[in-house]
Amino acid sequence: MLRGLFSGVFWGAILVGGVLAVTSLLSPLPATVKPQTNADAPADTEDTSQGSGAVAQESQADAVMEEAIATVVPEADGSDAPPLSNTASAPKPETGTETAALAAPTAPEGDGVVAMNAETPVLPNPQAETPVVPVPDSELSISTNPTQSVAPDVVENEAFPTPSENDAAAEAESLVTEAAPIEEAEDITPSAEAAEKDMVDEAAVQESLLKPATDLNETFEQRTSTRLPTVGANEEESVEALASRPVEANAEQFENAEEKPVMAIVLVDTGEAAFDMEALESFPYPLSIAVNTLDPNVAEKAADYRARGFEVLAMVDMPADASAGDVEQAMQAHLSVSDAFVGVMEGLDDGLQSSKVISDQVTEALLASGHGLLMQANGLNTAQKLAAKEGVPSNTVFRAFDTGEQTAVVMRRFLDGAAFKAGQEQGVVMVGQLRDEAISALLLWALQDRAGTVAMAPVSAALDTIN
């Protein structure tokens, strides 16, 4: 405790001493101290030894040093002293001599009224030249040579003017002159007659070309295509030829009385999955079956499905490097395995769109055979559109609702989307696998409301051409 007390006293003393030192430095000097303003040496008569405690007697050396300094340093004459400030006011400036009085203005003559000059007359502006009347030309711009005929006098109370005797005589003379060439026409030579006949025929042709059409039912000669049979002069033979095409002959009857959008279901028989044929036969709406032409039992399967009332498609694949000749021969071989095919369906392997050569040759083969065509979706579906434009009844698969892995719920969802799309496309084709799960999903979907918005149809009803 004492140690802390001493420490506080010690530091307090140091602090007080510092404050006092700073205060002494900042405070002004006392009034009794007069600062030295010059460097004058003290007079010799002054006694510097009084009260100073210095030695009274100076040594000889000090006297000699003082004498030398006195001779070297001159006495101050007071000129180096700082100038004293002058408080006197400056003298009054001189303003010059007295100025002369200002001169009074001269009085105006008269009574001070402003004199007005005489009125100056207003001069007229220079006038423009008076327009000159145009001088008529001596000659008229319209030629009077030959002399124009004079209008006959009109007799009052008549609707038409009465011709004069001179006019009647002139008209009779002109009639006689026109009759003379008719009498001479008996001597026309045969060559002249032929030339005249040609001129008449040419005139008749020009008249027929310029004659407007007056009968809307008038027919003209038309150019017909020999590629496909058409209804023309021999209507019965054309209808028979159309009906003999497989796309018509092997098609199931279909009626769309309510004109609903068409929706077709194609089930692919891969030969790997089992299915119930009785459930397939009792299906409430039409179905189509696709069979691979490379299946060893393709002929028996196609005939069996067709006998049970299903439309049958030949599933065909073509090698990507096949030439036009190879495609032609291959198509003949694929279609010859059965007479029950309504058309050709593009396979799931190489397909029929590997090259334009293949797709074009397939189109030519189907035009010759009369089968329809169902293509897989591929980009803008150019191959299918070109085939339809050439006259092949064709369409594109909208979607595969079953690839062998989908559940019944997923399949029904895909079928709902296809039914909605059918309303926009006026017909879609859906593809699935021929197996019990797909058949069961189709049966459940047929009971829903969405199925009632479309007309379930065989695949041939969904095939069409552009032209």
Secondary structure, DSSP 8 states (H G I E B T S, - for coil): -HHHHHHHHHHHHHHHHHHHHHHHHHS---TT-----------TTS-TTTTT---SS--HHHHHHHHHHHHHS----STTS------S--------S-----------STTS-------------------------SS-SS---S---------TT-SS----HHHHHHHHHHHHHHHHHHHHGGG--HHHHHHHHHHHHHHHHHHHHHS----TT--------SSS--SSSSHHHHHHHHHTSHHHHT------TT---EEEEEEEE-SSS---HHHHHT-SS--EEEEETTSTTHHHHHHHHHHTT-EEEEEE---TT--HHHHHHHHHHHHTT-S-EEEEEE-SSS-S-SSHHHHHHHHHHHHHHT-EEEE---TT-HHHHHHHHHT--EEE--EES-SSS--HHHHHHHHHHHHHHHHHHT-EEEEEESSHHHHHHHHHHHTSSGGGGSEEE-GGGG-B---
